[in-house]
């Protein structure tokens, strides 16, 4: 009969092969899955203000880490210039042209509008997205730009954000008191939550054991933990500046409970509107007149 040492000797190569396969899987999965988050295909701008016979100024400005951000600045058609500007923040994987048609009504409400593409989106620079901290640098740079280049048109600044843009708006406003009022449509509470949610919803991947590998690679590639810059950790700091939460009741991507969680943690003054029948980012299209009235009145009230 074969000696026990000979049996072990034969099994050792099999053991090492299994270890090698697991290590390879670990690195391949970690790199691939983290790239799904960090690397967003840049979509072209399908429309622009000229498509709606609106005159706009093409603007560019630099972030504190040296990236060039592209955008549009548009003023309402009126004899008297407005001294109030609303900065518009789009969602992950989108760009300013996607959010333009559903927000240009704010021009008729008497506000100047500053649109921009987040880094790694549209025509802006950069090739990495963080869903929070880095995009906060972009929004801060937008505030810096409008304050420097058009101080008379930006005595009061509001921010409107949707989806990722809403969460970034919360994070940024908490640290920048030049932002006087916020409207956030469909925000998510944390980086970790949205990654786990999307992994399950779109790829049928359970939270364990794969997403911890994804989080590890994201942290290594970014050089920081993006969950530390989640909206849930900052929303309390915005008060006493006002924040208006809007969320679709039927939102599958970011459930309405996410918006309610942030609302409950926010200080006063605050408002919450749950839009019946609306899926993710559908609140405006489901009830445009009511949506435009509520958002317009909110900004008029608090950007005095």
N, C-alpha and C positions, 0 to 999 in steps of 0.2 A: 504493500500500500504506500501511497505517496506521503512523504513526511510533512508534518504540519508547516514547517518553514518553507517548503517548496510551494505549498498551497498559498501562503501569504505572499510569497514572491510574485506569483502569477497574478494575484489580485491587485497588487500595488499599482501597476501601469493602468489598470482600469480605473482605479481611484483617482489617479492624477489626470486622466483624460476627462473624467467627470468634472473635476475642479477647473480644468482649463476651459471646458465648455461653459460652465457657470460664470467664470470670470469674463469670458468673451461676451456672453449674453448680457451680463451686468453693464459692461461698457457700451455695447451696441445699443441696448435699450435706453440707457441713461442719456446717451448723446442724441439718439433719434427723438425720444420723447421730449427732451428739453428743447430741442430745435423747433418742435411744433409750437412751443410757447414763445420762444425768443426770436424766431425768424419768421416774419410775416411777409408773404408775397405782396409787393407794392402794386396796388391797382392804380390805373390811370384815372385822371380826373375826367369823368364823363360829361359833366356840365360845368358851367361857370356863370357868374353874374350876367355876362353879356347874353347868355341864353334867355334871360328874362328882361332884356333891355335895361339893365342896371349898370351904371358906371362904377367901377371899383378900382382900387389901387393895389397893384401887386406889391407885396411887402416881403422882406427877408430880414431876419434878425438872428443873432447868435445866442446860444445857450451858454451857461457858465462853464460847461465842459467842452465848448468849442464847436458844436454842431450848428449847421445852418438850417433854420426853420423857414418854410415858405407859407405864405398866406395871402388873404385878401382883407383890405379895409374898405368898408362901405358906409357912407353917410346917407341919411334919409333925404329925399327930395323936398326940401323946405327952405324958405328964406332964412329962418332963424336956425342957426346951428345948435345941435344938441351938445350938452356937456357930459352926457352919460354914454358910456360904451359897454356893450355886453360882449364878452369873449366866448366863443362857441367851441366846444370840445367834442370831437367825434368818438366813435367806439373803436374797439380793437379790430384790425383787419379792414377798416373802412378808410375814408379820408374826408376832407372838408366838402367835397362835391356831393357826397352822400347825404350829409346833414343839411345842406344849403336849402333845398326846396321846402323843408318842414320848419325852417327857422326864419326865413326872410320876411315873414309877416312882422317881425319885431322892428323892421325899418318903418313900417306904417304906424307903429306905436310910438315912434319918435326917438329910437335909439340908434346910435352908431353901432356897427357890428365888426368885430375882428374875428375872422376865421383863420385857422392854421392847421397844417398837417402835423400830427405827432411824429417824432422821430421814427424811422423805419416804416413810414407810411407816406403815401402820396408823393409829393415832390420834395419832402424834407430829407435831410441827410440822416446818416446813422443806419446801422444794420442789426440792431438789437432792441427788443422790446422787453419791458419789465412789468408792465401793467400797474405801474404805481410810481416808484421813486424817480426813475429817469424821465418819465412823462411829466412829472411834477416840475422838473427843471425846464421843460418846454413851456409849460403854462406860466411859470414864473418869468421866463424870458419874454413871453407875450405881454405880461403886465408891465415889465420894464420898458419894452418897446413903445407901447402906447402912451405910457407916462412921459417918456422922453421925447417922442416925435410929435405927439398931439396932446400936450398937457391940458389945453383948453377944451378939448373934446372928451377928456377922460377924468374929469373932476370926481366922478363917481363911476366905479367899475362893478359890473355884475358878471357872473359866470353862469353859463348854461352848459351842462354836460349830459351826455347820454351813455349808458352802459359803462365801458371802461372810462370814458370821459367824465362821467358823473363821479365815479370813485376817485379819479385823479383830482377832480375839482374839490372834493372834500378834503383830501390830504393836503392840497396846496393852500386852500383858504385857511386851514387851521394854522398855517405858519406865515400867512401874508395878510395883514390887516388892511391892505389897500383894496382887497376884494370886499365889497360892502354887502353883497347879497348873492345867494346861490339858488339855482333851480337844478335839481338833479333827477333825471329820468332813468329808472331801471339800474341803480347802482348795485354792485356786489359788495359784500361786507369785507371779504378778505381774499388775498391771493390764493392761499391754500384751498379755501372753499371753492373758488371758481375753477381751479384746475381739477380738483376731484369731481366736481359737478360735470364739467365738460368731458372728462375722460370717461365717465360712466354713460353720459347721454349720447355722445357721438361715437365712441370707440368700444363701448361695453366693457370697459376696464374697471375692475373693482378697486377700491381704495388700497387694499393690501393684496399682495406684497409689492406691487410695481410702482405705485405713486411715490413712496418714500425714496426710491432710486431717482425718480424724476426730480423731486425736490432737491436732492443732494447735488445733482448735476447742474440744476438751475443756479443754486447758490455758488457752486464752484465757478461757473462761467460768468456770472454777474459780479462776483466778489462781495456780495452781501446777501442777506436773507430778505427777499422781496416781501415776505409776509409781515416783516417788521414795519412796513410802510402801507399797511392796509387801512382802508377807510374807518374800520371799526375802532382802530386805535387812536384816531384823530378827531372824530366827529364831535366829541364833547367840547373841543377847544374852540369851535366856531362861535358859539354863543358869547356875547349878546347879538352877534350879527345873524340875520334871519336865513333860514334854509327851507325850501319848499321841495318836498319829496313827491315824485309821481311814479306810479308803478302799475303795470298791467296786471289785472286780476288773474289772467290765464297765462302768465309768463312761464314758459317751460324752461328756458335757458337760465334765467335768474328769477326764481320764484318770488312772489310778492312778500313772503316772510323776510327776505333779505332786506328789502326796503323798510319794512316795519321794524326790524331789528335795529337798523341805523337810526330811524326816527325816534325810537324809544330811548336811545342813548344820547340823542342830541339835546342841547339845552334850548330854552325859549329865546326868541320867538321861532316857531316852527309850524309847518303845515304838512298834511299828508292827503294825497288824493289817489285812491285806488280806482283805476279805470276798468269798468266791467267789460268783459269780452275781449280785452286786449292781450295779445301775446307780446313777446319781447320787442320793444321799440315800436309798438303799434298804437300807443295811447293817442298820439296826434292824429293818425289816420282814422281811428275809430270815432273820434269826436273832435274834429278840428276846431269848430267854432268855440266850444267850451274850453278846449285846451288853450287856444290863443287868448281867449278872454282872461282865464285864470293866470296864465304866465305873464301876460301884459300888465294886469292889475298888480300882481305881486312886485314886479320890477318897478312900476310907477310908484308904488307905496314906499318901497324901501330904498330907492335910489334918488331920494330927494336932495 
